[in-house]
Amino acid sequence: MIRSESMSAADTAADVPVAVMRRAAAEGLRERFPGLWFWWGPHTGHWWAYVPGPGLGRLVEGETPDGLGMALTRLRARGWGW
């Protein structure tokens, strides 16, 4: 299952371009890392990924989509394949 940020009723006309950009960023991450869940945290202002694995899996955080991608690449290099 893949999750991405969706627009809510709270989105205003001014926010729509930002929501569209975030959705596109999540799509780019899904293409690079299939099988993971991605979202932007409105309370943290950071990007997140759920990586399935032993036990409950792992949450990975990045300040930007590229930062999250780099963190996931490092995690995969350490043996957390998915």
Secondary structure, 3 states (H helix, E strand, C coil): CCCCCCCCCCCCCCCHHHHHHHHHHHHHHHHHCCCCEEEEECCCCEEEEEECCCCCCEEEEECCHHHHHHHHHHHHHCCCCC
